[in-house]
């Protein structure tokens, strides 16, 4: 069984600032420009790879790499940098396409030093050259059909995401995780045919608000439990089956709803970094760390429906993913900040066990 990530790869240019500039204002960065590897797909690949057990550290039992990455890059120095980093992290790159006459994707990131918050502008480049027909090529088609977990985001063409999701539905044992970021602009939002393929949906507060418009349900930025419940209920009506929703809210934790117990919402509190002697300095890649950690957890811990509910199962997964994301915000960079599995387990063991709150 494997994790397959189909998505974007970027090189990130990161500047630290005392505060974000106002419109038409020029400000000076507080540090030298940093160059790091990113892209939501690549980030989630690295997070999942680092958080898989060492027993499957680089190869699965049949000799194949555990995490496969499908993406498009240019033939430039940025591609060499990004792919070298992925290879060093043990990711299989056999499904990466090199495109002619287009540069590898880039992202320009401003990080506010005091808060660690960020703004990001992405230049898609080769990511937008990822054609849907690539999904049906070998070995990617076989990898998707055989995967236990498939991770998707929206930094590649929506048609390619749809092709991947449709193919994933042919497998009875796969779990498809969608992080709909960046959320599609326009009146239509996320296509219903994509939502029909999804098993697990991971959204932040902004994406949750956009999703509420897509599925025509009321939204409330101030009442996140209500938003999570109403979204999940509406999604079940749209797709006609159970779907798990994770609403990530930074320092306010994670809100989880599966439809169990009359759409009960579970609140998993954010990790108290201060009690662990840690300080948040950079939120870049935290959401991708959460998604990759979630994928790794579901890969190694399949649901035993006979012994626990899906709500309890996904609560455990949320604890693990939240701890991984918490560690990542205490470090600089995106992929550089992502923890190993032992670090996450050590953090969880050092913290008091707070029961998840049913809302």
Order of alpha helices (4+ residues) and beta strands (2+ residues): beta-beta-beta-alpha-beta-alpha-beta-beta-beta-alpha-beta-alpha-beta-alpha-beta-alpha-alpha-beta-beta-alpha-beta-alpha-alpha-alpha-beta
